[in-house]
Structure formats: structure tokens, C-alpha cells
């Protein structure tokens, strides 16, 4: 198999058992490593053997959230800034003070504090995190939602892959085809775009009849016999009509929720997006990506990050609670991530810059062990930042997150499939993080 | 949104003062301003076209395929407009074209397209995608828009392609003053030392200028037989060394206060797979080493080698891409994976040879392709059933999905009687730009991957059925929109149907279509006819025919 770019896989860590892992790291002299064994042991207790989730919700923190202000605070150190750490129901697990409500749910979530990549540019890193592959000039890889929709068949009348408040690079189908691109929509307070006919019913029906009965046959004459297999034009036209008249469209409409539920998510576009995600998952949508932008805090990091947390915290905690309330939590896998983290060092403008060498990603829901912390970053990293990876315990490349998710979803990510350019590809080249997965 | 509305208001005021020509009375049309292009008729060009046609005819015979008959002039003119300008002919242009004697129509139309800035702009964007991708990149050190507009200037002046590429590969200076160097600065790595990346440049050079994908050699020798180098007599597998020796040509490239520059003598070091230490890698090209000029910087040597007349892969790469731009699909797929050692399609060789012999003239290349039989074949046949094999062998014009910007450009043009080009009112252009930019995003831009075959999507259908662009350009607007102007200026129902078909589909309705829609208009009271015309525009825009090049 050919490979267009040097991959993180070449240097990916071996799959250690927990014990050898701990020994190995200690042997390497990382004496600052703490509590890993206890935390992993705690995870064992939570294993309950749930079934594979059917859907995925991606909370996409566009711009690069700071691990130090969110899920990996180091208060009181030279890198810690002004952020305090607060307790969670999980013994020994403390997260940033801006996540007070989410903290209460940490026994249901797994935090990976040691994610690494080689991409420090927003666009490239977003591609990397959304697909599990580095950008490759010869091929566009599919994102998680596209893979999930490709691998599972459904009879749902609305798009199965949705991106709410998409940033500049929403989830794509890539080589699987544009039909797997996420359906993009804005703030759920507004109606979803392009699903309402612009003329009265009778006139619209006449338009459709004229198209299908008069104009389409004129074009099809003398062409390929199975023209529509090739163009998918009428096929997608009919699917669009079906969507326009579907009752499932109501799932997009958050105003149907009681005021108290809406209030819990926060009166923000992102909060409404998260509520819409819960409703969409409820009617069978496979993957919803909800984007919260504004994390790129090169200046005034503390206030910028905390301003974003005021939106994230209520929405994320309410999302987890509502999924539980509706008995959808075990059916849903939650991924909360951005394209990279931010530098331990605070720059002269009080900001933190891009940092792909040890940042945090949170997973939760179906098949994910709650209350687990995997990996660790050094509270007192070397100041020269020459070899940043030595300050990360149990580093895991981005592609391992994808392998973990596909394993949880029971998608055979190692199976090779032929791409349109004739190059065999797998859905992920990573290795699942077994420590945060429940047994099937 | 307010910007759009304000623009529309101003446009309406201006438009009242400048109601355009009446295109329903053919006599009022101006004569076309261009004469027949001599190149089209030149003996040596006709000779190449004849050779090309003969090659296809032999292939059809060998494959036992009967080609379709020739398409009509309007269909071919539409293909040319879509391929080279990203839009369809306006009613104004159709009328001018039809006034010409049949043998002058296509040569004249092509010359009209070449002289139109939309040609240079559209092709510049297509080429930019293969040179620098679609990424906006780091604004401080990379200006994509400058780069595209520089490319457009070169195309407008029909600069020889070899000389254009020499600027890209070997150019120096600041990215804003010398936009060609953005080919280099697009590879600056945000993480590293803000210097050009020889590895990315080597991959881009091979794909863009040689039509070869050697990216996999970056990490390891070819073990799958996907990259064959050497000569026809002595083929060999591609090695990791081949990639890095090519990259070594970019080792002197640096970013200084003067912009892109060369630090002459700086070497390239690399640790090959399985080796313990890195080593100095010499600049060596993967084939035809004897064509490398002796003097100059490493990049000047590389540029000289690429554009040496003996370097056929250089010509094949642009021929294959230009073919894809015109037909929607390349002669060799994938577009940038043309084998170094054949066999190559005969058409590719004939066109590449002609391109090299005639000074790397892009317009001549385009003219030959457009004048060739495959480009002018119909995509339908009443005599026999068209199969996938007809399309594979170019025995029928292939059906290819249009790119989003072609759809957006076509909608705006279809709904306007006059030509929307560089001469059209600036406000009209701005409105078209704002609306089509939104539209392209939602329709789904294919990025660099733009010649990969795809079917349509639900989002695309919803956007054309219910989206703002189609609604705003088809609804009642007596100053701008064709639907209203046809109602006002064209009271005869039959004529109104014909004009609408010409505007949207660049053809006349079939007798069944004409009868059906004429009756629909005739039986509608006058005050309701606007609705019927809007509906007809909607129906034609939403059909397969509008979204697929044919």
C-alpha cells in the first residue's frame, strides 16, 4: 500500500499493558508521573459491558482549546496561568474551574491527556483530527460521521450526517463520496436551510410533475440506459423531496422543547446546537457535529478560554444529562475535541499558541469507560520545548482516537477498501486505546 | 445579507436608466466583434486535428464501437463556455453566434472566449488548484488570490506555458510583488522555521508538472509497482532516493528579507529508511539527467530540465489536465498519475508532441482539442444504445457533473438576458459574486479533487429547489431577471418558451416540450404568466441536463 505522507504511525507507541507502561515510563525517569495506575484501576470497576453505540456526537472546539484551561489544568505551576482546578466525582481527577457543571459528569467520561500530532496549522490539524489522517495531496479521507454512515444502513428520511454551526472545514465524505458530507446548518433557532418550498404546494407539485414527466424524459432520450445510476440526480431529487415532507424534520426544531430544558443548554447557538443534536440522535441520525469557535487565544488566553467555557460548560453537561434522560447515552458516543491544544508557555501577550504535543480529548457514552484518565502532561515541562514529547506520558497519536472510536462502534477499521484512485485504504491506521474501552 | 440587499437596491436604480437591448428581435443585434481565428484554419493545426481524429477512429474501429454523430453548434458552444469560462452562453451571445455562417461559428466563438477575461480567470483557478491547492494558508507569507490573478494575467497574454512554469519553479522575490513565488511559499510550515519545504515542493512538482505521483517514495522504495522509472528499455522501480534527490533541487530555496531567494551551495540531508545516519543527498532528477542545464541555481536547473523539449512528461501533464478541463475527465486517470513509460493513449502523445513543437501554446492546444471529433460528438444517439464503453473510448461525449462554480455561474447567466462578464455592470458582477460564493460553499466544493467522478447529493438538490440563488434570479424583477423580461418583451407564448430554453439549456425545446409549455402559458391569464415563466425557469434549472455537462 502506498502512503503519501510520513505518518505518525511510524513512531506510534507500542501497545503496552498498564503495568509495563507504568514501569517503562518510570524507567525512563519521568518521576513526575502520578496516579495513572490508580485511575486506570478505577476504570476497571466501571466496566459494565454495554452494547455498541449507534450514533456519534462530536463537540468540535474550533481554533484549538487550551488543555490547561479545560481538562488538564496545572494550577500553581509556571505553566498553569490563572486557572484553578476543581474536584470531580472521580477521586484524583481534577479539571479546570470553568467546567463546574461538566465536572459532575466526569465519572461518565474518559479524558485522554496525551494526544499528539504533527500538525500545528488550523486547517491541516482539523483535517487530521476529523479524519485520523494527515492531509494527503492525492486523496481526501472521510471523517468519522461519513465512515459511520457508509458502514451502517438506515431508513432515515433526513440526512444521517449533520454539521451544526460548521466552521470553515466541516466533516466531509472524502473518497467515500459527497453524499457522505455532513449536511450543514446554522443556529437551530433559525429554520434549516433549503428544506421549505418557495411556492405554494399546488404550484410546487406542478413544477415537480413538469420536471419528472416532461423535461427529464427529454434529456434521458438516447443516453445511457441506466442514466440515473450514473448521475444519481433523480435519486437525490426524490430523497430531497422525501426530506422536505418528513416529520423527522421536527427533530431540528428545538423550540419544541420545554423552556427549562432549553435553558439548561444555555441561550447560545452552540447550546441550541447540542440540544438539536440530542433530538436528531433520537430520530436515528448517525452523526452530529456541533462547532463552538473562538478558542484561538494567541492573546489574553485566560479570559478568551473562559469566555468560551461559559458556553461549553452548560451545553456539554446538559447534553450528557439529556442523553441519560432519554436513555440515549449508551447508544451514543461523544467526542469533545479541537484541532490541537495550546502551549504550556504563556506568551508576552498573555496568550497561548498552537500546541499539538500533548493535548486533551474527551470521550464518553457507549462502550467508553467513565471516570478514566489516560496519559499525563508534565506540570513542569522543560522550558526549551526542544523535545516536547518527553513531557508527555503515554503519548497517543490522533489516529488512535479514531481507532478507539471505530472499535467502540464495531466498525472494522482495518479492512482495506478500494478508493476511487485505486489505492487501498483502511479507515484508521491507529491502535485503539484499550484502557478506555469496555469489553464488547 | 444587508450588503446584498443594498447592492440590489442600487442596481435597480442604475438599471432603470440602462435598460438593455431587446434580444427578441434578431435584427437589432450587433455584429460579433471578433473575426474568425486564423489558427483554427491553419494547415498545420488542421493536420494535427486530422491525426488526432484518425487515432480515435482507429480505436473505435478496433473496439467495435460506432461513435455518435456530431452535436449541434450550440451544444458545443455550451461545452466550450462551461469548460473555459465556467458558465453558459448568454442569449445575447447565442443570437450573435447564430448570425454567423455555420463554418465560422465555433472558431469565432472560441476566439470570443479567449478574448474574454472570464477565460483567463477560470482557467487560472483550475491551474492554481493543481499548483497550490485550495488552502488559503498563512496570509502573511502566502497570497493565494495574488497568485491566481497573476496566473490569470499570464493566460490572458497567452504566455508560453514553459516560461510560466519556469517562473513558478525558479522565481525569486516577495510573494506580493512576484506572485509566482507563492508556489514556493505555500509550503512554509507554520510549525517549523518558516522556510520552504523541499519535500512538499518535490511532491507538488512531480504531480503538477510531470503528472506523476511519487509521494509514496518519500517514505520508502516502491514495492507495489506503482512508480516505474528508468527508460523503456530498462524500467526500474522507484526508490526513496529518487524522491529526495528531486527534493534536493529545492534545498537552496530560502525565505529572506528579499522574499524567496537561493542560498547557493546549501545541501540537502536525509536519513533514508534503514540507515543509521542522515546523508548529503545530491540533486538528481528521476529520469533524463542529461537534460539538466549546467549553470544556474538548483531551481533554475530543475526548471530548465522540466521544460526541456525532450521532457515529454511535462507536456503530457498539461495536455491531460487541459483535456480534463474541457471534457470534465482526463485522458489518463487519475489526472496526475500518468505512467512515465507507456503505453500512453495516442491522443495524449499527438497532443503532447504538437504542444512541444509549437512553443507550449495553451490556446493552440485548446483549439486542437475543441476542433477534434471527440469534443464535437453528441452525448446522445437515436441510432444505438450508448454504453459505458462509448464514454470510455470517447465515442460519445462523456456525461460529467458540473462543478459548483459552473452551476452558480450558469444559474446567474441563465437568468439574465445579457452577458455577465467583465464588461457587465460592476454591481451585477458583485451580486453574482456574493451569491455564488455562498452557493459554492453549500453545493460542496470538491477542492483539489475536482476531476473525480461523483453523483449528485441531496444537499445540491435542496439548494437548487429551494435555495436563495435560484429564487432571487428567477422571481419577478423587471430590470434584471430574464423571467420578467421575457414576459414583458415577448408576449408570444411559443417564442417565450423557446427563449427560456435558449437561456437556460442553450437549446430549443423539443416539439413535445414546446407544445406542452406553450399550451401552459396560453391557457394562463396574462396577469399570472409571470408565475408560469418562473416555474419554467425553475424546472429547467432543476433537471439533470442543467447540472451535467453533456
Interface residues (C-beta under 8 A of the other chain):
Chain A: X1 X2 X3 X4 X5 X6 X7 X10 X118 X119 X120 X121 X123 X136 X137 X138 X140 X159 X177 X178 X179 X181 X183 X184 X193 X194 X195 X196 X197 X198 X199 X203 X206 X207 X210 X211 X214 X215 X216 X218 X219 X220 X221 X222 X223 X224 X225 X227 X228 X230 X231 X232 X233 X234 X235 X236 X237 X239 X240 X243 X244 X354 X356 X420 X421 X422
Chain B: X133 X135 X136 X138 X189 X190 X191 X203 X204 X207 X213 X215 X216 X218 X219 X220 X222 X224 X226 X334 X336 X337 X379 X380 X381 X382 X385 X386 X387 X388 X391 X399 X401 X442 X444 X446 X447 X448 X449 X452 X453 X454 X455 X456 X457 X458 X459 X460 X461 X462 X463 X465 X466 X467 X471 X510 X512 X513 X516 X517 X531 X535 X536 X538 X539 X540 X542 X543 X544 X545 X547 X548 X550
